[in-house]
């Protein structure tokens, strides 16, 4: 089941799994006592470094058994956890 978002097919079944997995990984990687939410801004609120961003993507690929198309990723357009989850759900394939 997919929905279109700006010309990209979003996997509606994968997206919630991406959000759940991503928030759990970020909570652990950032050593937060409060959980990470979908509306949190990656740079401003979470202060996510480039090295932690890479670790996040690699762990998501491993846990969800997907390959993320990072070639089309524009970090300037992916400000929140939810926006990144939507991108991943529309730009990944089974790994």
N, C-alpha and C positions, 0 to 999 in steps of 0.2 A: 504494500500500500504506500503510495507516494503522493506528495502534494507539490505543486510547483511554487518556486520562490525565485523571482527574477530570472526565469529561464532555466533554473537548475531544479532537477527533481530531488526532493527531500524525502529520504526514507523515514516515514512517520513511525515505523516500529523501532528503528535504530535510534532515533533522536533521544527518546527518554532514557534509553540504556546509556547513551553517551553522557547525558547530563548527570545521571546517578553515579556513573563510574568516575567522571571528571571531578565532580564535587568531592567524592571520597578521596581521590588521589590528591587533589589540591589541599584538602584539609590536612592530610598527612604530610605532604611535601613542605607546606608552609608552616607546619607545626602550630596550627590554629587550635584554640580551645573552643571557638565557636565554629559551627559548620559554614562552609562556603555555599552560597546560593546562586541561582541562575542569573540573577540580576546584578551581581557584583561585577565591577569593572576590573579587568585583568591588571592593567597597569596602575591605575589610580588607587583602587581600594586594596588590591591584593599584592601590589608591588612585585609582580611576576617577572623574574629576570629571563633573559634569553636562554640561559642554560636550563633553568627550571621549565621553561616552555618546551624545550626540546625533550626533556625527560618526561614531561606530561604527555606529549604526543606519542613518544615511543611506548610508554606504558599503556596508553589507550589502545594503540595498535595491538599490543601483546594481549591484553585482557579481553578485548572485544573481537580479536582475530580478524582485524581489518587492515587495509593499507590506505593511508590518508594521502590524497593528492596535494602535497604541500607546494607544488609548482604554481598552482593557481591561488595560493593563499596570499591575501593582502592584509597584513597585521593592522593597518590603519582602519580597515573596515570591520575588524573583529575586536570590538571594545569590551564586550561582556562575556561571561561564561556561556550564557544562552546563545549569543551570536556565534561563538566558536563551535558550540554543539550543533547548531543549524548548519554551519559550513561543513563540519565533519560528516553529518548525516547526508549531505548532498554531494560530497567530494571524497567518497571512500568506496572501496570495494572489498569483498571478502578476501582475507589474506591467508 
